[in-house]
């Protein structure tokens, strides 16, 4: 697995942290990976 570092404004970092806490993700990386996995479906179905 390869690592990727990203920078976020504080407001987006706070949002990700909230989603991690509410969504049962162990880390912010798990949350971001899930978003990326879902992206092809989102594009395909216009969501």
CHARMM-style PDB file with segment names, atoms N, HN, CA, C and O in Angstrom:
ATOM      1  N   UNK     1       0.853  -1.173   0.000  1.00  0.00      PROA
ATOM      2  CA  UNK     1       0.000   0.000   0.000  1.00  0.00      PROA
ATOM      3  C   UNK     1       0.897   1.234   0.000  1.00  0.00      PROA
ATOM      4  O   UNK     1       1.943   1.254   0.649  1.00  0.00      PROA
ATOM      5  N   UNK     2       0.483   2.240  -0.720  1.00  0.00      PROA
ATOM      6  HN  UNK     2      -0.367   2.224  -1.247  1.00  0.00      PROA
ATOM      7  CA  UNK     2       1.210   3.497  -0.813  1.00  0.00      PROA
ATOM      8  C   UNK     2       0.519   4.544   0.045  1.00  0.00      PROA
ATOM      9  O   UNK     2      -0.706   4.546   0.173  1.00  0.00      PROA
ATOM     10  N   UNK     3       1.303   5.423   0.625  1.00  0.00      PROA
ATOM     11  HN  UNK     3       2.297   5.421   0.521  1.00  0.00      PROA
ATOM     12  CA  UNK     3       0.756   6.510   1.443  1.00  0.00      PROA
ATOM     13  C   UNK     3       0.596   7.769   0.597  1.00  0.00      PROA
ATOM     14  O   UNK     3       1.360   8.023  -0.334  1.00  0.00      PROA
ATOM     15  N   UNK     4      -0.432   8.552   0.958  1.00  0.00      PROA
ATOM     16  HN  UNK     4      -1.052   8.345   1.714  1.00  0.00      PROA
ATOM     17  CA  UNK     4      -0.668   9.844   0.312  1.00  0.00      PROA
ATOM     18  C   UNK     4      -1.012  10.832   1.421  1.00  0.00      PROA
ATOM     19  O   UNK     4      -1.878  10.569   2.256  1.00  0.00      PROA
ATOM     20  N   UNK     5      -0.341  11.943   1.420  1.00  0.00      PROA
ATOM     21  HN  UNK     5       0.363  12.157   0.742  1.00  0.00      PROA
ATOM     22  CA  UNK     5      -0.619  12.992   2.404  1.00  0.00      PROA
ATOM     23  C   UNK     5      -1.412  14.099   1.737  1.00  0.00      PROA
ATOM     24  O   UNK     5      -1.104  14.504   0.616  1.00  0.00      PROA
ATOM     25  N   UNK     6      -2.431  14.588   2.423  1.00  0.00      PROA
ATOM     26  HN  UNK     6      -2.681  14.259   3.334  1.00  0.00      PROA
ATOM     27  CA  UNK     6      -3.212  15.707   1.909  1.00  0.00      PROA
ATOM     28  C   UNK     6      -3.316  16.783   2.981  1.00  0.00      PROA
ATOM     29  O   UNK     6      -3.223  16.503   4.176  1.00  0.00      PROA
ATOM     30  N   UNK     7      -3.507  17.996   2.538  1.00  0.00      PROA
ATOM     31  HN  UNK     7      -3.583  18.223   1.567  1.00  0.00      PROA
ATOM     32  CA  UNK     7      -3.728  19.123   3.449  1.00  0.00      PROA
ATOM     33  C   UNK     7      -5.180  19.545   3.322  1.00  0.00      PROA
ATOM     34  O   UNK     7      -5.722  19.624   2.220  1.00  0.00      PROA
ATOM     35  N   UNK     8      -5.801  19.814   4.457  1.00  0.00      PROA
ATOM     36  HN  UNK     8      -5.361  19.749   5.352  1.00  0.00      PROA
ATOM     37  CA  UNK     8      -7.191  20.255   4.490  1.00  0.00      PROA
ATOM     38  C   UNK     8      -7.304  21.509   5.342  1.00  0.00      PROA
ATOM     39  O   UNK     8      -6.570  21.667   6.317  1.00  0.00      PROA
ATOM     40  N   UNK     9      -8.219  22.400   4.982  1.00  0.00      PROA
ATOM     41  HN  UNK     9      -8.816  22.271   4.190  1.00  0.00      PROA
ATOM     42  CA  UNK     9      -8.506  23.501   5.896  1.00  0.00      PROA
ATOM     43  C   UNK     9      -9.103  22.940   7.191  1.00  0.00      PROA
ATOM     44  O   UNK     9      -9.667  21.846   7.199  1.00  0.00      PROA
ATOM     45  N   UNK    10      -8.979  23.675   8.250  1.00  0.00      PROA
ATOM     46  HN  UNK    10      -8.521  24.564   8.243  1.00  0.00      PROA
ATOM     47  CA  UNK    10      -9.474  23.205   9.547  1.00  0.00      PROA
ATOM     48  C   UNK    10     -10.934  22.776   9.500  1.00  0.00      PROA
ATOM     49  O   UNK    10     -11.314  21.791  10.133  1.00  0.00      PROA
ATOM     50  N   UNK    11     -11.752  23.508   8.755  1.00  0.00      PROA
ATOM     51  HN  UNK    11     -11.443  24.308   8.240  1.00  0.00      PROA
ATOM     52  CA  UNK    11     -13.177  23.177   8.718  1.00  0.00      PROA
ATOM     53  C   UNK    11     -13.424  21.798   8.096  1.00  0.00      PROA
ATOM     54  O   UNK    11     -14.286  21.055   8.564  1.00  0.00      PROA
ATOM     55  N   UNK    12     -12.673  21.455   7.044  1.00  0.00      PROA
ATOM     56  HN  UNK    12     -11.972  22.059   6.664  1.00  0.00      PROA
ATOM     57  CA  UNK    12     -12.839  20.128   6.440  1.00  0.00      PROA
ATOM     58  C   UNK    12     -12.266  19.036   7.337  1.00  0.00      PROA
ATOM     59  O   UNK    12     -12.838  17.949   7.426  1.00  0.00      PROA
ATOM     60  N   UNK    13     -11.155  19.306   7.995  1.00  0.00      PROA
ATOM     61  HN  UNK    13     -10.691  20.188   7.923  1.00  0.00      PROA
ATOM     62  CA  UNK    13     -10.581  18.332   8.934  1.00  0.00      PROA
ATOM     63  C   UNK    13     -11.568  18.062  10.060  1.00  0.00      PROA
ATOM     64  O   UNK    13     -11.738  16.914  10.469  1.00  0.00      PROA
ATOM     65  N   UNK    14     -12.213  19.094  10.561  1.00  0.00      PROA
ATOM     66  HN  UNK    14     -12.075  20.026  10.228  1.00  0.00      PROA
ATOM     67  CA  UNK    14     -13.222  18.919  11.608  1.00  0.00      PROA
ATOM     68  C   UNK    14     -14.375  18.065  11.098  1.00  0.00      PROA
ATOM     69  O   UNK    14     -14.879  17.201  11.816  1.00  0.00      PROA
ATOM     70  N   UNK    15     -14.790  18.307   9.868  1.00  0.00      PROA
ATOM     71  HN  UNK    15     -14.380  19.009   9.285  1.00  0.00      PROA
ATOM     72  CA  UNK    15     -15.880  17.521   9.278  1.00  0.00      PROA
ATOM     73  C   UNK    15     -15.480  16.047   9.168  1.00  0.00      PROA
ATOM     74  O   UNK    15     -16.255  15.164   9.534  1.00  0.00      PROA
ATOM     75  N   UNK    16     -14.286  15.786   8.670  1.00  0.00      PROA
ATOM     76  HN  UNK    16     -13.657  16.504   8.373  1.00  0.00      PROA
ATOM     77  CA  UNK    16     -13.817  14.396   8.547  1.00  0.00      PROA
ATOM     78  C   UNK    16     -13.779  13.745   9.920  1.00  0.00      PROA
ATOM     79  O   UNK    16     -14.221  12.606  10.071  1.00  0.00      PROA
ATOM     80  N   UNK    17     -13.269  14.431  10.908  1.00  0.00      PROA
ATOM     81  HN  UNK    17     -12.910  15.357  10.786  1.00  0.00      PROA
ATOM     82  CA  UNK    17     -13.212  13.883  12.263  1.00  0.00      PROA
ATOM     83  C   UNK    17     -14.611  13.541  12.783  1.00  0.00      PROA
ATOM     84  O   UNK    17     -14.794  12.517  13.441  1.00  0.00      PROA
ATOM     85  N   UNK    18     -15.588  14.389  12.493  1.00  0.00      PROA
ATOM     86  HN  UNK    18     -15.439  15.221  11.959  1.00  0.00      PROA
ATOM     87  CA  UNK    18     -16.969  14.108  12.900  1.00  0.00      PROA
ATOM     88  C   UNK    18     -17.487  12.847  12.212  1.00  0.00      PROA
ATOM     89  O   UNK    18     -18.133  12.010  12.842  1.00  0.00      PROA
ATOM     90  N   UNK    19     -17.201  12.718  10.928  1.00  0.00      PROA
ATOM     91  HN  UNK    19     -16.676  13.398  10.417  1.00  0.00      PROA
ATOM     92  CA  UNK    19     -17.676  11.560  10.178  1.00  0.00      PROA
ATOM     93  C   UNK    19     -17.022  10.274  10.681  1.00  0.00      PROA
ATOM     94  O   UNK    19     -17.662   9.223  10.724  1.00  0.00      PROA
ATOM     95  N   UNK    20     -15.770  10.357  11.054  1.00  0.00      PROA
ATOM     96  HN  UNK    20     -15.250  11.211  11.019  1.00  0.00      PROA
ATOM     97  CA  UNK    20     -15.069   9.197  11.606  1.00  0.00      PROA
ATOM     98  C   UNK    20     -15.752   8.762  12.893  1.00  0.00      PROA
ATOM     99  O   UNK    20     -16.001   7.574  13.099  1.00  0.00      PROA
ATOM    100  N   UNK    21     -16.055   9.721  13.755  1.00  0.00      PROA
ATOM    101  HN  UNK    21     -15.852  10.685  13.588  1.00  0.00      PROA
ATOM    102  CA  UNK    21     -16.693   9.398  15.029  1.00  0.00      PROA
ATOM    103  C   UNK    21     -18.100   8.860  14.876  1.00  0.00      PROA
ATOM    104  O   UNK    21     -18.502   7.951  15.602  1.00  0.00      PROA
ATOM    105  N   UNK    22     -18.854   9.415  13.937  1.00  0.00      PROA
ATOM    106  HN  UNK    22     -18.528  10.154  13.347  1.00  0.00      PROA
ATOM    107  CA  UNK    22     -20.262   9.029  13.764  1.00  0.00      PROA
ATOM    108  C   UNK    22     -20.438   7.811  12.876  1.00  0.00      PROA
ATOM    109  O   UNK    22     -21.422   7.082  13.005  1.00  0.00      PROA
ATOM    110  N   UNK    23     -19.491   7.585  11.974  1.00  0.00      PROA
ATOM    111  HN  UNK    23     -18.691   8.177  11.870  1.00  0.00      PROA
ATOM    112  CA  UNK    23     -19.688   6.548  10.966  1.00  0.00      PROA
ATOM    113  C   UNK    23     -19.020   5.225  11.243  1.00  0.00      PROA
ATOM    114  O   UNK    23     -19.074   4.322  10.408  1.00  0.00      PROA
ATOM    115  N   UNK    24     -18.395   5.088  12.390  1.00  0.00      PROA
ATOM    116  HN  UNK    24     -18.352   5.821  13.068  1.00  0.00      PROA
ATOM    117  CA  UNK    24     -17.779   3.827  12.724  1.00  0.00      PROA
ATOM    118  C   UNK    24     -16.456   3.560  12.014  1.00  0.00      PROA
ATOM    119  O   UNK    24     -16.017   2.414  11.921  1.00  0.00      PROA
ATOM    120  N   UNK    25     -15.828   4.608  11.518  1.00  0.00      PROA
ATOM    121  HN  UNK    25     -16.185   5.540  11.594  1.00  0.00      PROA
ATOM    122  CA  UNK    25     -14.517   4.452  10.894  1.00  0.00      PROA
ATOM    123  C   UNK    25     -13.457   4.534  11.976  1.00  0.00      PROA
ATOM    124  O   UNK    25     -13.600   5.292  12.935  1.00  0.00      PROA
ATOM    125  N   UNK    26     -12.407   3.764  11.826  1.00  0.00      PROA
ATOM    126  HN  UNK    26     -12.291   3.148  11.047  1.00  0.00      PROA
ATOM    127  CA  UNK    26     -11.345   3.779  12.819  1.00  0.00      PROA
ATOM    128  C   UNK    26     -10.403   4.958  12.667  1.00  0.00      PROA
ATOM    129  O   UNK    26      -9.841   5.452  13.645  1.00  0.00      PROA
ATOM    130  N   UNK    27     -10.239   5.402  11.428  1.00  0.00      PROA
ATOM    131  HN  UNK    27     -10.695   5.001  10.634  1.00  0.00      PROA
ATOM    132  CA  UNK    27      -9.304   6.496  11.146  1.00  0.00      PROA
ATOM    133  C   UNK    27      -9.859   7.378  10.033  1.00  0.00      PROA
ATOM    134  O   UNK    27     -10.793   7.000   9.327  1.00  0.00      PROA
ATOM    135  N   UNK    28      -9.270   8.545   9.895  1.00  0.00      PROA
ATOM    136  HN  UNK    28      -8.511   8.851  10.469  1.00  0.00      PROA
ATOM    137  CA  UNK    28      -9.667   9.426   8.797  1.00  0.00      PROA
ATOM    138  C   UNK    28      -9.300   8.795   7.452  1.00  0.00      PROA
ATOM    139  O   UNK    28      -9.996   9.007   6.460  1.00  0.00      PROA
ATOM    140  N   UNK    29      -8.219   8.026   7.413  1.00  0.00      PROA
ATOM    141  HN  UNK    29      -7.653   7.854   8.219  1.00  0.00      PROA
ATOM    142  CA  UNK    29      -7.829   7.343   6.185  1.00  0.00      PROA
ATOM    143  C   UNK    29      -8.887   6.357   5.717  1.00  0.00      PROA
ATOM    144  O   UNK    29      -9.152   6.249   4.520  1.00  0.00      PROA
ATOM    145  N   UNK    30      -9.493   5.636   6.655  1.00  0.00      PROA
ATOM    146  HN  UNK    30      -9.278   5.724   7.628  1.00  0.00      PROA
ATOM    147  CA  UNK    30     -10.567   4.697   6.299  1.00  0.00      PROA
ATOM    148  C   UNK    30     -11.748   5.444   5.695  1.00  0.00      PROA
ATOM    149  O   UNK    30     -12.352   4.987   4.724  1.00  0.00      PROA
ATOM    150  N   UNK    31     -12.068   6.583   6.268  1.00  0.00      PROA
ATOM    151  HN  UNK    31     -11.577   6.954   7.056  1.00  0.00      PROA
ATOM    152  CA  UNK    31     -13.180   7.386   5.751  1.00  0.00      PROA
ATOM    153  C   UNK    31     -12.896   7.863   4.331  1.00  0.00      PROA
ATOM    154  O   UNK    31     -13.753   7.754   3.454  1.00  0.00      PROA
ATOM    155  N   UNK    32     -11.710   8.386   4.104  1.00  0.00      PROA
ATOM    156  HN  UNK    32     -11.014   8.475   4.815  1.00  0.00      PROA
ATOM    157  CA  UNK    32     -11.351   8.888   2.776  1.00  0.00      PROA
ATOM    158  C   UNK    32     -11.321   7.743   1.768  1.00  0.00      PROA
ATOM    159  O   UNK    32     -11.795   7.910   0.644  1.00  0.00      PROA
ATOM    160  N   UNK    33     -10.779   6.589   2.138  1.00  0.00      PROA
ATOM    161  HN  UNK    33     -10.393   6.454   3.051  1.00  0.00      PROA
ATOM    162  CA  UNK    33     -10.773   5.438   1.227  1.00  0.00      PROA
ATOM    163  C   UNK    33     -12.181   5.035   0.840  1.00  0.00      PROA
ATOM    164  O   UNK    33     -12.439   4.706  -0.317  1.00  0.00      PROA
ATOM    165  N   UNK    34     -13.095   5.057   1.800  1.00  0.00      PROA
ATOM    166  HN  UNK    34     -12.885   5.324   2.741  1.00  0.00      PROA
ATOM    167  CA  UNK    34     -14.491   4.716   1.507  1.00  0.00      PROA
ATOM    168  C   UNK    34     -15.101   5.707   0.516  1.00  0.00      PROA
ATOM    169  O   UNK    34     -15.818   5.302  -0.398  1.00  0.00      PROA
ATOM    170  N   UNK    35     -14.824   6.992   0.687  1.00  0.00      PROA
ATOM    171  HN  UNK    35     -14.241   7.321   1.429  1.00  0.00      PROA
ATOM    172  CA  UNK    35     -15.318   7.993  -0.264  1.00  0.00      PROA
ATOM    173  C   UNK    35     -14.788   7.716  -1.667  1.00  0.00      PROA
ATOM    174  O   UNK    35     -15.534   7.798  -2.642  1.00  0.00      PROA
ATOM    175  N   UNK    36     -13.511   7.391  -1.768  1.00  0.00      PROA
ATOM    176  HN  UNK    36     -12.905   7.324  -0.976  1.00  0.00      PROA
ATOM    177  CA  UNK    36     -12.911   7.137  -3.073  1.00  0.00      PROA
ATOM    178  C   UNK    36     -13.498   5.869  -3.692  1.00  0.00      PROA
ATOM    179  O   UNK    36     -13.750   5.828  -4.896  1.00  0.00      PROA
ATOM    180  N   UNK    37     -13.716   4.835  -2.878  1.00  0.00      PROA
ATOM    181  HN  UNK    37     -13.511   4.868  -1.900  1.00  0.00      PROA
ATOM    182  CA  UNK    37     -14.329   3.597  -3.396  1.00  0.00      PROA
ATOM    183  C   UNK    37     -15.726   3.849  -3.948  1.00  0.00      PROA
ATOM    184  O   UNK    37     -16.118   3.239  -4.943  1.00  0.00      PROA
ATOM    185  N   UNK    38     -16.473   4.736  -3.318  1.00  0.00      PROA
ATOM    186  HN  UNK    38     -16.155   5.232  -2.511  1.00  0.00      PROA
ATOM    187  CA  UNK    38     -17.847   5.019  -3.739  1.00  0.00      PROA
ATOM    188  C   UNK    38     -17.923   5.976  -4.925  1.00  0.00      PROA
ATOM    189  O   UNK    38     -18.973   6.081  -5.558  1.00  0.00      PROA
ATOM    190  N   UNK    39     -16.852   6.662  -5.232  1.00  0.00      PROA
ATOM    191  HN  UNK    39     -15.999   6.576  -4.718  1.00  0.00      PROA
ATOM    192  CA  UNK    39     -16.875   7.689  -6.271  1.00  0.00      PROA
ATOM    193  C   UNK    39     -17.276   7.165  -7.649  1.00  0.00      PROA
ATOM    194  O   UNK    39     -18.058   7.839  -8.320  1.00  0.00      PROA
ATOM    195  N   UNK    40     -16.798   6.014  -8.119  1.00  0.00      PROA
ATOM    196  HN  UNK    40     -16.163   5.466  -7.574  1.00  0.00      PROA
ATOM    197  CA  UNK    40     -17.243   5.544  -9.439  1.00  0.00      PROA
ATOM    198  C   UNK    40     -18.758   5.362  -9.518  1.00  0.00      PROA
ATOM    199  O   UNK    40     -19.366   5.702 -10.533  1.00  0.00      PROA
ATOM    200  N   UNK    41     -19.372   4.832  -8.466  1.00  0.00      PROA
ATOM    201  HN  UNK    41     -18.878   4.555  -7.641  1.00  0.00      PROA
ATOM    202  CA  UNK    41     -20.828   4.670  -8.455  1.00  0.00      PROA
ATOM    203  C   UNK    41     -21.532   6.019  -8.466  1.00  0.00      PROA
ATOM    204  O   UNK    41     -22.540   6.197  -9.151  1.00  0.00      PROA
ATOM    205  N   UNK    42     -21.000   6.962  -7.709  1.00  0.00      PROA
ATOM    206  HN  UNK    42     -20.182   6.818  -7.153  1.00  0.00      PROA
ATOM    207  CA  UNK    42     -21.581   8.305  -7.656  1.00  0.00      PROA
ATOM    208  C   UNK    42     -21.577   8.921  -9.055  1.00  0.00      PROA
ATOM    209  O   UNK    42     -22.568   9.515  -9.479  1.00  0.00      PROA
ATOM    210  N   UNK    43     -20.484   8.780  -9.752  1.00  0.00      PROA
ATOM    211  HN  UNK    43     -19.679   8.297  -9.407  1.00  0.00      PROA
ATOM    212  CA  UNK    43     -20.381   9.327 -11.104  1.00  0.00      PROA
ATOM    213  C   UNK    43     -21.298   8.594 -12.070  1.00  0.00      PROA
ATOM    214  O   UNK    43     -21.941   9.211 -12.920  1.00  0.00      PROA
ATOM    215  N   UNK    44     -21.354   7.290 -11.937  1.00  0.00      PROA
ATOM    216  HN  UNK    44     -20.832   6.789 -11.247  1.00  0.00      PROA
ATOM    217  CA  UNK    44     -22.171   6.470 -12.837  1.00  0.00      PROA
ATOM    218  C   UNK    44     -23.639   6.794 -12.689  1.00  0.00      PROA
ATOM    219  O   UNK    44     -24.360   6.860 -13.684  1.00  0.00      PROA
ATOM    220  N   UNK    45     -24.097   6.999 -11.467  1.00  0.00      PROA
ATOM    221  HN  UNK    45     -23.511   6.945 -10.658  1.00  0.00      PROA
ATOM    222  CA  UNK    45     -25.522   7.208 -11.215  1.00  0.00      PROA
ATOM    223  C   UNK    45     -25.881   8.671 -10.987  1.00  0.00      PROA
ATOM    224  O   UNK    45     -27.012   8.982 -10.613  1.00  0.00      PROA
ATOM    225  N   UNK    46     -24.940   9.557 -11.206  1.00  0.00      PROA
ATOM    226  HN  UNK    46     -24.021   9.305 -11.509  1.00  0.00      PROA
ATOM    227  CA  UNK    46     -25.197  10.988 -11.139  1.00  0.00      PROA
ATOM    228  C   UNK    46     -25.569  11.502  -9.775  1.00  0.00      PROA
ATOM    229  O   UNK    46     -26.380  12.422  -9.665  1.00  0.00      PROA
ATOM    230  N   UNK    47     -25.012  10.948  -8.750  1.00  0.00      PROA
ATOM    231  HN  UNK    47     -24.353  10.202  -8.839  1.00  0.00      PROA
ATOM    232  CA  UNK    47     -25.349  11.371  -7.385  1.00  0.00      PROA
ATOM    233  C   UNK    47     -24.393  12.408  -6.902  1.00  0.00      PROA
ATOM    234  OT1 UNK    47     -24.518  12.884  -5.774  1.00  0.00      PROA
TER     235      UNK     47
END
